[in-house]
Amino acid sequence: MNSNREVFIETTSIIDYIFKTKYFVQIKSILDNYDKKTTAHYVKMEIKRGFLQYLVYLHGKVVRCESLGEVSEAINKLAATPQQHRYKTAWEAIEEYFKSIDKTKPSDIIKKYGDIPLSQSLKIDCEGYLRSIIRRLFRNVDRVVDEIVNPMKCFVDIESPRELGRLFDNTPSKCTGSQVECNIKQFFRDNEEAFTKIRDKLDSKSKKEKIDNETQQRISSLHKIFRLLPLNNRKFSNKEPEKVVQLCWRCGDAILAVTAPANADVLNHNRRHYDTLCDAIGKRSISY
């Protein structure tokens, strides 16, 4: 791998690096080959509406439930629902918590919490662990990279969840820009050539092989966006009846591939999608 280059880190890779111990060494060995590490503000948006939202959900369950056993029962109920992402993230967070106390001794627990039932001390400890992760998540993202780019001026008012007593509220408190209209529409216009190449590459791929549902949604959204771009009266806004901005969210990986600086490799944990996206626009996909 070439040194003295720039690497762009997409959403899942950022999360894996700062949160999942099983990927830390592997990702660090890749990042050490680059002089500059970059990500996008759009990544923070994706984290807030996905991974961070799931952590807030789990933290709320831990606060309200009597024990971690009760928490696990609540999480397992998600397995048979459309909320598999929430289910997976919740269990990964529980796994990371238990890794964090792997070397904890009974004497350590007694010293910290006194002579209380083990189930109660674990619940209290897990609540504190999750609270710390949620509080520091955006700050840790900032520490990983040298620069956060935001060519779309998208979700400039994003913020960490607010604490309400022992709970967190992850809904936007201001979001005057992202609630009305951001600059995503202009970003698609400015990068129309790149998005056209991605659309055409995905169209060609879909004719040759069976594609997954996420890719199909990306193709459909790109076609709809291209039909809307010439229409000046159609805002890409959460206030639009059809919520046009959701089309952008379904194009998230494509948006990040285009956002990555021209000379940057794109670090990702989704080779199936990013190899195609990067190849379409002449960028290098680095997967782990």
Protein Blocks (a to p, Z undefined) as FASTA:
>chain_A
ZZhiacdddfklmmmmmmmmklmmmmmmmmmmpfbdcddfklmmmmmmmmmmmmmmmmmm
mmmpmbfklmmmmmmmmmmpcklmmmmmmmmmmmmmmmmmmmpcfklmmmmnopadfklm
mmmmmmmmmmmmmmmmmmmmmmmpmbdcdfkopaklgccdddehjbccfbdfklmmmmmo
ccklmmmmmmmmmmmmmmmmmmmmmmmpccdfklmmmmmmmmmmmmmmmmmklccdfkbm
klmmlmmmmmmmmmmmmmpcfkbccddfbfklmmmmmmmnopacddZZ
